[in-house]
Amino acid sequence: MKPLIRLEEPTIDAAGHEWELWSRDGELSLIMDGVSVVTSRTGAAEANMAGLAVSPVVRANKPCIMVAGLGLGYGARAVLAALPRAKARFIIAEPVQKIVEWNRNYCSMGDTLDDERVTVECESAAELCRKRTGSLHAVIMRHTHARCEMDAAEAQAFFQALKGGCLLAILLGRPDKKLDATLRRAGFELSTSPLPVSDKGKQTKMYTMVLARRGRFVPFAER
Protein backbone atom coordinates (compact mmCIF):
# COMPACT_ATOMS: atom_id res chain seq x y z
CA MET A 1 0.00 0.00 0.00
CA LYS A 2 1.30 3.43 -0.89
CA PRO A 3 1.94 5.87 1.96
CA LEU A 4 -0.53 8.48 3.19
CA ILE A 5 0.96 11.94 2.64
CA ARG A 6 -0.10 15.20 4.27
CA LEU A 7 -0.02 17.80 1.51
CA GLU A 8 -0.15 20.95 3.63
CA GLU A 9 0.30 22.05 7.23
CA PRO A 10 -2.96 21.92 9.23
CA THR A 11 -5.11 25.05 9.49
CA ILE A 12 -7.38 26.04 12.38
CA ASP A 13 -10.75 27.65 11.63
CA ALA A 14 -12.54 30.29 13.71
CA ALA A 15 -14.39 27.61 15.70
CA GLY A 16 -11.14 25.87 16.63
CA HIS A 17 -11.46 22.91 14.26
CA GLU A 18 -8.28 21.57 12.68
CA TRP A 19 -8.36 20.94 8.92
CA GLU A 20 -5.87 18.84 6.94
CA LEU A 21 -5.49 17.65 3.35
CA TRP A 22 -4.00 14.20 2.76
CA SER A 23 -3.30 12.11 -0.32
CA ARG A 24 -2.70 8.43 -1.02
CA ASP A 25 -2.03 7.19 -4.55
CA GLY A 26 -3.75 10.21 -6.07
CA GLU A 27 -6.85 10.02 -3.85
CA LEU A 28 -7.45 13.15 -1.74
CA SER A 29 -8.94 13.26 1.75
CA LEU A 30 -10.14 16.42 3.51
CA ILE A 31 -9.93 15.85 7.26
CA MET A 32 -11.46 17.83 10.16
CA ASP A 33 -10.34 17.03 13.70
CA GLY A 34 -9.08 13.64 12.53
CA VAL A 35 -12.35 12.67 10.81
CA SER A 36 -12.72 12.37 7.04
CA VAL A 37 -15.13 14.99 5.63
CA VAL A 38 -14.89 14.01 1.96
CA THR A 39 -12.55 11.99 -0.24
CA SER A 40 -12.04 11.59 -3.95
CA ARG A 41 -13.92 8.30 -3.67
CA THR A 42 -17.02 9.70 -1.92
CA GLY A 43 -17.36 12.95 -3.86
CA ALA A 44 -19.71 11.42 -6.42
CA ALA A 45 -22.56 11.33 -3.88
CA GLU A 46 -22.24 15.08 -3.36
CA ALA A 47 -22.20 15.67 -7.12
CA ASN A 48 -25.31 13.51 -7.61
CA MET A 49 -27.17 15.37 -4.85
CA ALA A 50 -26.21 18.74 -6.34
CA GLY A 51 -27.63 17.74 -9.70
CA LEU A 52 -30.92 16.71 -8.10
CA ALA A 53 -31.11 19.91 -6.04
CA VAL A 54 -30.90 22.21 -9.06
CA SER A 55 -32.99 20.08 -11.43
CA PRO A 56 -36.25 21.97 -10.63
CA VAL A 57 -34.68 25.28 -11.76
CA VAL A 58 -32.68 24.32 -14.85
CA ARG A 59 -35.04 26.49 -16.93
CA ALA A 60 -34.91 29.49 -14.58
CA ASN A 61 -33.72 32.65 -16.34
CA LYS A 62 -31.19 33.79 -13.72
CA PRO A 63 -30.69 30.96 -11.21
CA CYS A 64 -28.67 31.74 -8.09
CA ILE A 65 -27.23 28.72 -6.25
CA MET A 66 -25.35 28.59 -2.94
CA VAL A 67 -22.84 25.84 -2.17
CA ALA A 68 -22.44 25.63 1.62
CA GLY A 69 -18.85 24.53 2.10
CA LEU A 70 -16.44 23.88 -0.76
CA GLY A 71 -15.06 20.53 0.41
CA LEU A 72 -13.14 19.05 -2.52
CA GLY A 73 -15.29 20.91 -5.04
CA TYR A 74 -17.59 18.13 -6.24
CA GLY A 75 -20.82 19.96 -5.45
CA ALA A 76 -19.63 23.22 -7.00
CA ARG A 77 -18.54 21.52 -10.21
CA ALA A 78 -21.86 19.66 -10.44
CA VAL A 79 -24.07 22.74 -10.14
CA LEU A 80 -22.00 24.66 -12.69
CA ALA A 81 -22.31 21.75 -15.13
CA ALA A 82 -26.07 21.48 -14.54
CA LEU A 83 -26.65 25.22 -15.08
CA PRO A 84 -24.37 26.31 -17.94
CA ARG A 85 -26.26 29.48 -18.86
CA ALA A 86 -24.33 32.74 -18.73
CA LYS A 87 -26.80 34.49 -16.40
CA ALA A 88 -26.54 31.84 -13.66
CA ARG A 89 -24.83 32.88 -10.44
CA PHE A 90 -23.09 30.66 -7.91
CA ILE A 91 -22.08 31.54 -4.35
CA ILE A 92 -19.58 29.31 -2.55
CA ALA A 93 -19.76 29.87 1.21
CA GLU A 94 -16.41 28.70 2.59
CA PRO A 95 -15.21 30.24 5.87
CA VAL A 96 -11.87 28.38 5.78
CA GLN A 97 -9.70 30.23 3.28
CA LYS A 98 -7.09 27.47 3.20
CA ILE A 99 -9.67 25.03 1.78
CA VAL A 100 -10.16 27.38 -1.16
CA GLU A 101 -6.38 27.49 -1.69
CA TRP A 102 -6.11 23.69 -1.46
CA ASN A 103 -8.83 23.32 -4.09
CA ARG A 104 -6.89 25.59 -6.44
CA ASN A 105 -3.61 23.77 -5.84
CA TYR A 106 -4.69 20.13 -5.68
CA CYS A 107 -8.29 19.63 -6.87
CA SER A 108 -8.28 21.01 -10.43
CA MET A 109 -10.74 23.68 -9.29
CA GLY A 110 -9.01 26.64 -10.92
CA ASP A 111 -11.44 26.86 -13.85
CA THR A 112 -14.45 26.60 -11.54
CA LEU A 113 -13.28 29.17 -8.99
CA ASP A 114 -12.20 31.58 -11.72
CA ASP A 115 -15.52 31.33 -13.56
CA GLU A 116 -16.96 34.86 -13.68
CA ARG A 117 -20.33 33.50 -12.50
CA VAL A 118 -18.78 32.24 -9.24
CA THR A 119 -18.32 34.24 -6.04
CA VAL A 120 -16.42 32.78 -3.08
CA GLU A 121 -17.46 34.23 0.29
CA CYS A 122 -15.43 33.67 3.46
CA GLU A 123 -18.54 33.33 5.65
CA SER A 124 -20.82 30.52 6.70
CA ALA A 125 -23.82 29.73 4.53
CA ALA A 126 -26.25 30.63 7.33
CA GLU A 127 -24.64 34.06 7.77
CA LEU A 128 -24.87 34.74 4.05
CA CYS A 129 -28.47 33.55 3.85
CA ARG A 130 -29.51 36.11 6.46
CA LYS A 131 -28.53 38.78 3.92
CA ARG A 132 -30.24 37.19 0.91
CA THR A 133 -33.98 36.94 1.63
CA GLY A 134 -35.89 35.27 -1.21
CA SER A 135 -32.94 35.33 -3.62
CA LEU A 136 -31.69 31.73 -3.87
CA HIS A 137 -32.87 28.91 -6.15
CA ALA A 138 -31.05 26.16 -4.22
CA VAL A 139 -28.64 25.63 -1.33
CA ILE A 140 -26.55 22.47 -1.17
CA MET A 141 -24.47 21.22 1.74
CA ARG A 142 -22.62 18.09 2.76
CA HIS A 143 -22.55 16.93 6.39
CA THR A 144 -21.58 13.27 6.29
CA HIS A 145 -18.71 13.33 8.81
CA ALA A 146 -20.70 14.29 11.91
CA ARG A 147 -24.21 15.18 13.02
CA CYS A 148 -25.58 18.35 11.41
CA GLU A 149 -26.19 20.59 14.43
CA MET A 150 -28.38 23.12 12.62
CA ASP A 151 -30.34 25.28 15.05
CA ALA A 152 -33.75 26.86 14.55
CA ALA A 153 -32.33 30.29 13.61
CA GLU A 154 -30.08 28.79 10.94
CA ALA A 155 -32.92 26.70 9.50
CA GLN A 156 -35.08 29.81 9.34
CA ALA A 157 -32.28 31.72 7.58
CA PHE A 158 -32.10 29.04 4.88
CA PHE A 159 -35.88 29.01 4.53
CA GLN A 160 -36.12 32.78 4.14
CA ALA A 161 -33.24 32.92 1.63
CA LEU A 162 -34.88 30.48 -0.79
CA LYS A 163 -37.44 31.35 -3.43
CA GLY A 164 -40.79 29.57 -3.27
CA GLY A 165 -40.64 25.93 -4.34
CA CYS A 166 -36.83 25.80 -4.21
CA LEU A 167 -34.65 23.34 -2.32
CA LEU A 168 -32.18 23.09 0.53
CA ALA A 169 -30.34 19.81 -0.13
CA ILE A 170 -28.29 18.20 2.65
CA LEU A 171 -26.15 15.06 2.36
CA LEU A 172 -25.94 13.20 5.69
CA GLY A 173 -24.05 10.18 6.93
CA ARG A 174 -27.29 8.72 8.31
CA PRO A 175 -30.94 9.70 8.86
CA ASP A 176 -31.39 12.43 11.48
CA LYS A 177 -34.87 12.87 13.00
CA LYS A 178 -33.76 15.87 15.07
CA LEU A 179 -32.64 17.73 11.94
CA ASP A 180 -35.86 16.74 10.15
CA ALA A 181 -37.89 18.24 12.99
CA THR A 182 -35.83 21.46 12.97
CA LEU A 183 -36.36 21.89 9.23
CA ARG A 184 -40.10 21.20 9.46
CA ARG A 185 -40.50 23.76 12.25
CA ALA A 186 -38.81 26.32 9.98
CA GLY A 187 -41.51 25.65 7.37
CA PHE A 188 -39.83 23.19 5.01
CA GLU A 189 -41.55 20.24 3.37
CA LEU A 190 -39.16 17.26 3.47
CA SER A 191 -38.31 14.19 1.48
CA THR A 192 -35.42 11.85 2.21
CA SER A 193 -33.81 9.10 0.19
CA PRO A 194 -30.65 6.97 0.24
CA LEU A 195 -27.78 7.88 -2.05
CA PRO A 196 -24.80 5.60 -2.80
CA VAL A 197 -21.58 6.79 -1.16
CA SER A 198 -19.57 6.03 -4.30
CA ASP A 199 -20.24 5.27 -7.94
CA LYS A 200 -17.18 3.02 -8.11
CA GLY A 201 -17.10 -0.73 -7.53
CA LYS A 202 -19.70 -2.83 -5.76
CA GLN A 203 -20.73 -0.26 -3.18
CA THR A 204 -23.47 -0.98 -0.66
CA LYS A 205 -22.92 1.84 1.87
CA MET A 206 -25.45 4.64 1.55
CA TYR A 207 -25.69 8.27 2.60
CA THR A 208 -29.00 10.00 3.35
CA MET A 209 -30.10 12.87 1.13
CA VAL A 210 -32.56 15.37 2.59
CA LEU A 211 -34.43 17.61 0.16
CA ALA A 212 -36.15 20.42 2.06
CA ARG A 213 -38.52 22.47 -0.11
CA ARG A 214 -39.79 25.94 0.67
CA GLY A 215 -43.53 25.95 0.05
CA ARG A 216 -45.25 25.99 -3.30
CA PHE A 217 -43.63 25.85 -6.71
CA VAL A 218 -43.25 29.28 -8.31
CA PRO A 219 -43.57 29.54 -12.14
CA PHE A 220 -40.29 30.18 -13.94
CA ALA A 221 -41.56 33.51 -15.24
CA GLU A 222 -41.55 34.78 -11.66
CA ARG A 223 -38.06 33.53 -10.78
N, C-alpha and C positions, 0 to 999 in steps of 0.2 A: 504494500500500500504506500502510495506517495505521501510525503509529509504534509501536515497542515501548517500553513504559513500565514502569519499575521502581516497584512499588507501595510498598515499604518499604525501609528501610536494611538492608543485609546483616546476618546474625547468624552468629556463630561457635559451633559446638558444642564439646563437651568434647574431641573428638578432633582439633579444629583445622580441621574442614571449614567452608567458607563457604556459607551458604544464602541464596538470594534468591527473591523472588516477582515475576514480570513478567506483564504483560498486553498483548495486542494485539487490538484489535477484540472485546473481551469474552472472548477465550480466555486462560486462565491457564496459566502455566508455572512449576513449582517447579524451581529450579536448585541443584545442589550443585557447588561448585568449577568453575563454568562449563559443567557438563554437565546436560542436561535429565533430571530424574528422572521426572516425570509432567506431562502437559498435559491440558487439557480434552478434547482430541481423542483421547488414548490411554487415558483413564480407563475406558472401557467394557470393555477387556480385564481390568482388575483386578476390576471388578464382576462380569463373567461367571465369572471364576475363583472369586471368593468364593461365588457361588451354588452352584457345583459342590462346593466344599469342605464346605459345611454340609448339602448335600442328604442325606447318609446319616443325619443326626441331626435332621431336621425334626420327627420324632415323639418325640424325647427329652423327658422331663418338665421337666427344668431344665438346658437346654443352657448351657454356658459357652464362649464363643468369644473368642480373642485375635486382635487385629489388630496385626501387628508393623509399626509405622510408619504414621502417619496419612496422609501424602502430601497429596492434595487431597480426601480423604474418600470416594472412590468405593467402596473395599472396605468401610469401616465402614457406609455407607448400605446396601450390598447385603446384608450379613449381618443387619442389623436388619430389612430388608424380608422376608428369607427366613424369619426366626424371630420372628414378631410376638407370640408368647405372653408373658404378663406375667412368668412366672417365669424367662425367659431372662436371661442375664447376659453382658455384653460388656466386655472389657478392651482398651483402646487403649494400647499401649506406644509412647510417643512421647517420647524423651529431649530433643527440641528444643522448648522451651516456646513459642518464637516461631511454630512451625508450627501449634500449636494455636490461637494468637491469630489467625494469618492465616486459618485455616479459619473461625473465627467471623466475621471481618470481611469476607471476600471470597468464601467458598465456600458460603454458605447452609447452614452446618453447625450453626447454633445449635440447631435442634430436635433434631438427632442428639446433640450433645455434652451437651445438657441433659436428655436422656432419663434417667429415674431408673434404668434398667437398665444404663447406661453408666458405666464408671469409666475415667478417663484417668490413666495412671501415667507419671511422668517418669523412666522407666528403660528400658533395652533389653529386648526380648522375651526374650532368653536369660537375663538376670538375673532377670526375673520368673518364668520357667519353673522355675528352680532352687528356687523357693519353693512351687511348685504341683504337686507330684508326683501324677500320676493324676487331675487335676481338670479337664482341658480336653477339649472335644469337637472342637475344630478350632483350628488356628493358620494365619493367612494372612499372606503377606508378598509384597512386590513388590521385585524387584531387577533391573530392566531396564536401568539406566544404566551398570552396571559389573559385573564378575565378583563373584559372591557368595562371599566369602572366609570361609565358615563352617568353624570348626575342629571337631575331634572332640568336645571338651568341650561346645561349643554344640549340636551335633547330638544328643548324649546328653541334654542338658537338655531339648530339645524332645521327644525320645522319651519320657523319663520323665514329662513333664508331661501327655502325652496319655492318655486312656482307651483301652482296647483296641479296635482296629478303627477308630480315628478318624484324622483326616488333618492333616498339615502340608502346606499348599499354597504353592508358590513360583512366582512369575511371573518368568521370565528373559528376557533379550534374545536369548539363543541357547542351544542345548544345552550342557551343562557336565558332562563325564564325571568330572572331579575331584570336583565336588559330589555327583554320583550315588554315587561310591564312598564318600565320607564318610558319606552318609546310610545306605547299605547296611551299613557297618561299625557304625553305631549301632544297627542292628536293623530299620530300615525296609524295607518292601516298596515298590517304586517302579513308577509308570507315568508316562509322559511323552506329551504330545500338543501339537500346534501350536494356537495361539489367535490369531485376527486381532487386530492392533494396534488397529484402530478398527472401529466398526460403521457408519461414515459413508463414502459414496462407494464407488468401485471400488478397494478396498484389497487389496493382495496381500501386503504385509509381515506376517510372523507373529512372535509371541513364542513361547516354550516354556513350557508349564505342567508343573510337576512335582507329582505327588500322591504323597506319602510316607505310607504307612499303617503304624500301629503294630499289628502282629500280627493276631490273629483278631477277628472281629466279635463284639461283646458285645450280648446282647439288651437291648432298650430298658428292660425292667423293672429291669435292673441299673445303669442309667446315672444 
